[in-house]
């Protein structure tokens, strides 16, 4: 419930308005596919989820493993 009330920005409001408009049009035209799309958009706006938006697709962090530096041998060129 708390997620619905916080974190509103311009893009989230635009998604909400587009979802409401699509839902109204789907009801007026009695189109099931438009209703499904509108429901998806409204769900994304209300829950603040999306396709890779709002940390939807986090990039895995590199694992910091400490390892020993291997010993090396100095190569010299003799003339």
C-alpha positions as CSV (number, residue, x, y, z in Angstrom):
1,X,0.0,0.0,0.0
2,X,2.9,2.3,0.8
3,X,4.3,1.8,-2.7
4,X,1.1,3.2,-4.2
5,X,1.5,6.5,-2.3
6,X,5.2,7.4,-2.7
7,X,7.5,7.9,-5.6
8,X,5.2,9.6,-8.0
9,X,7.0,11.4,-10.8
10,X,5.9,12.8,-14.2
11,X,6.4,9.6,-16.1
12,X,4.4,7.6,-13.7
13,X,1.5,10.1,-13.8
14,X,1.6,10.0,-17.7
15,X,1.5,6.2,-17.6
16,X,-1.5,6.3,-15.3
17,X,-3.3,8.8,-17.5
18,X,-2.6,6.7,-20.6
19,X,-3.8,3.6,-18.8
20,X,-7.0,5.2,-17.8
21,X,-7.6,6.6,-21.3
22,X,-7.0,3.1,-22.8
23,X,-9.2,1.5,-20.2
24,X,-12.1,3.9,-21.1
25,X,-11.6,3.3,-24.8
26,X,-11.5,-0.5,-24.3
27,X,-14.8,-0.3,-22.4
28,X,-16.5,1.9,-24.9
29,X,-15.3,-0.1,-27.9
30,X,-15.7,-3.5,-26.1
31,X,-12.3,-4.6,-27.2
32,X,-10.7,-7.2,-24.9
33,X,-7.2,-6.7,-26.2
34,X,-7.3,-3.0,-25.4
35,X,-8.6,-3.8,-21.9
36,X,-5.7,-6.2,-21.4
37,X,-3.1,-3.7,-22.6
38,X,-4.8,-0.9,-20.4
39,X,-4.7,-3.2,-17.4
40,X,-1.0,-3.9,-18.0
41,X,-0.2,-0.2,-18.2
42,X,-2.3,0.6,-15.1
43,X,-0.6,-2.1,-13.2
44,X,2.8,-0.7,-14.1
45,X,1.8,2.8,-13.1
46,X,0.2,1.9,-9.8
47,X,2.9,-0.6,-8.7
48,X,5.7,1.5,-10.1
49,X,7.1,-1.4,-12.1
50,X,8.0,-1.6,-15.7
51,X,10.2,-3.0,-18.3
52,X,13.6,-2.3,-16.7
53,X,12.3,0.8,-15.1
54,X,12.6,1.6,-11.4
55,X,15.3,-1.1,-10.9
56,X,13.1,-3.7,-12.6
57,X,16.1,-5.3,-14.3
58,X,19.0,-4.9,-12.0
59,X,22.5,-5.5,-13.3
60,X,24.4,-8.0,-11.2
61,X,27.2,-6.6,-9.2
62,X,30.7,-7.9,-9.9
63,X,32.0,-10.1,-7.1
64,X,35.1,-8.7,-5.5
65,X,37.3,-11.7,-4.9
66,X,40.7,-10.9,-3.5
67,X,43.3,-13.1,-5.0
68,X,47.0,-13.2,-4.8
69,X,49.0,-11.7,-7.7
70,X,50.9,-14.5,-9.4
71,X,54.6,-14.4,-9.2
72,X,56.3,-13.2,-12.4
73,X,59.7,-13.6,-13.8
74,X,61.5,-10.7,-15.4
75,X,62.6,-11.4,-18.9
76,X,65.8,-9.8,-20.1
77,X,67.2,-9.6,-23.6
78,X,70.9,-10.5,-23.8
79,X,72.9,-9.3,-26.8
